[in-house]
Amino acid sequence: MEKPPDFRITETTLAKGIDDQGTHAIPVNPTATFTTEDREVISFIDYKNLSGSHALRWEWYDPEGGLYAKTSNYPMQSSRGKYIQEGSASHRISVKGAKAETLPGEWKVKIYLDNDLTAQKSFRINEIRVAKKPQPPIPPAIDFGDYYALVIGNNDYRFLPKLQTAVNDAQEVLKFRYKD
């Protein structure tokens, strides 16, 4: 086999979704602007001429510059003596319902190939405040006057096994007094 062309990352994309088609995924809704209502941020890479073994790693940085998430080295390799003409890889962080939802601002994702910084992308997560539905007012209490109750406790029914607590429950209800 002749020497394949050099392995390289050809494109990096951020998106809200993914259409996975085997070795090559397609970004859905590519953008660099997300909101706290978005489910996730996905970082894609497209590559060409994968031969041999390589390691790919993503690092995600929050608006304060702190390391938010990091992958371990993700192995990429082709069969011995062969190469893969093109493909893609991706990693994602959750936003809605995750800690990222509480950290709006300018973010950054860095992509390392064989421990060398190969690509980086900045993106923004904008805070979206969802208006809560107004609750109807609680109506004022209505005075219905005096209340009366007939309380019966029976432990001994004809076609049931003997009960143990019905009389005690009725006696407790009798002790209850409504207070204004």
C-alpha positions in Angstrom: 0.0 0.0 0.0 1.3 3.5 -0.8 1.4 6.1 1.9 -2.0 7.6 2.5 -2.4 11.4 2.6 -1.9 13.0 6.0 -4.6 12.7 8.5 -6.3 16.0 9.3 -9.3 17.6 10.8 -11.1 19.5 8.0 -13.9 21.2 9.8 -15.2 21.9 13.3 -18.9 22.8 13.9 -21.1 23.5 16.8 -24.8 22.6 16.6 -28.0 21.9 18.5 -28.5 18.4 17.1 -27.0 15.5 15.2 -28.1 13.3 12.3 -26.0 10.2 12.7 -25.3 8.4 9.5 -22.7 5.8 10.4 -19.1 7.0 10.2 -20.2 10.5 9.2 -22.6 12.5 11.4 -24.2 15.7 10.1 -24.8 18.7 12.4 -28.4 19.8 12.7 -29.0 23.5 13.4 -25.4 24.6 13.3 -24.9 27.8 15.4 -22.6 29.5 17.9 -25.5 30.8 19.9 -27.4 28.7 22.3 -29.9 29.4 25.1 -30.5 28.0 28.6 -33.6 26.3 27.0 -31.5 24.3 24.6 -31.0 20.6 25.4 -27.3 20.5 24.5 -24.3 21.9 22.7 -22.6 19.5 20.3 -19.1 19.9 19.0 -18.4 18.1 15.7 -15.2 17.5 13.8 -14.9 16.2 10.2 -11.7 14.5 9.3 -9.9 13.0 6.3 -7.4 10.3 5.7 -7.5 8.5 9.1 -4.6 6.0 9.2 -2.9 4.5 12.2 -3.9 5.3 15.7 -4.7 8.7 17.1 -6.3 10.2 20.2 -9.0 12.9 20.2 -10.0 14.9 23.3 -12.5 17.7 24.0 -12.3 20.3 26.8 -15.2 22.6 27.6 -14.6 26.0 29.3 -17.3 28.0 31.1 -17.7 31.8 31.0 -15.3 32.2 33.9 -12.6 30.3 32.0 -12.8 27.3 34.3 -12.6 23.7 32.9 -16.3 22.6 32.9 -15.9 19.2 31.3 -13.2 17.1 29.7 -13.2 13.8 27.8 -10.5 11.2 28.2 -8.5 10.5 25.1 -10.9 9.0 22.6 -9.1 6.5 20.4 -9.4 6.8 16.6 -7.8 4.2 14.4 -8.0 2.4 11.1 -7.2 -1.2 10.3 -3.6 -2.0 9.7 -2.5 -1.0 6.2 -5.8 0.8 5.5 -7.1 4.3 6.0 -10.5 5.9 6.3 -11.0 8.6 3.7 -13.4 10.7 5.7 -15.5 10.6 8.9 -16.7 12.6 11.9 -16.7 12.5 15.6 -18.6 14.6 18.2 -18.9 15.3 21.9 -21.7 17.2 23.7 -22.6 18.9 26.9 -26.1 19.1 28.3 -27.5 22.6 29.0 -31.2 22.5 30.1 -31.5 20.8 33.4 -27.7 20.7 33.9 -25.2 23.0 35.6 -24.5 24.8 32.2 -28.0 26.2 32.4 -26.9 28.3 35.3 -23.8 29.6 33.5 -24.9 31.9 30.7 -22.2 33.8 28.8 -19.2 33.2 26.4 -18.0 29.5 26.4 -15.2 27.8 24.6 -14.5 24.3 23.4 -11.0 23.1 22.6 -10.3 20.0 20.6 -7.0 18.1 20.9 -5.6 15.6 18.4 -2.7 13.5 19.8 -2.5 16.0 22.7 -2.0 19.0 20.3 -4.6 21.8 20.3 -6.1 21.3 16.8 -9.2 23.5 16.9 -11.2 25.7 19.2 -14.6 27.3 19.0 -16.3 30.0 21.0 -20.0 30.0 21.6 -22.6 31.8 23.7 -25.3 30.5 26.0 -27.9 33.1 26.5 -30.2 33.1 29.5 -33.9 32.7 28.6 -36.3 33.4 31.4 -39.5 31.5 31.0 -42.5 33.5 32.2 -44.5 31.6 34.8 -48.3 31.4 34.2 -50.1 33.8 36.6 -52.0 31.9 39.2 -55.7 32.7 39.6 -56.4 34.5 42.9 -57.6 32.4 45.8 -61.2 33.2 46.5 -62.0 34.5 49.9 -63.3 32.0 52.5 -67.0 31.6 52.5 -68.8 31.2 55.8 -71.3 28.4 55.6 -72.3 28.6 59.2 -72.2 25.7 61.6 -71.2 22.2 60.5 -72.6 19.0 61.8 -71.3 15.5 61.4 -72.6 12.0 62.1 -69.6 9.8 63.1 -70.0 6.1 63.2 -67.3 3.6 64.1 -68.1 -0.1 63.6 -65.5 -2.8 64.1 -68.0 -5.7 63.7 -69.5 -6.3 60.3 -71.5 -9.4 59.5 -69.6 -10.5 56.3 -66.1 -9.1 57.1 -63.4 -10.1 59.5 -63.5 -8.1 62.7 -61.9 -4.7 62.3 -59.5 -3.3 64.8 -59.5 0.5 64.4 -62.8 1.8 63.0 -64.2 2.7 66.5 -60.9 4.3 67.5 -60.9 6.3 64.3 -64.4 7.6 65.0 -63.5 8.6 68.5 -60.5 10.6 67.2 -62.8 12.4 64.7 -65.1 13.3 67.6 -62.2 15.0 69.4 -61.6 17.2 66.4 -63.1 20.7 66.7 -63.1 23.3 63.9 -61.4 26.5 65.1 -61.7 29.9 63.3 
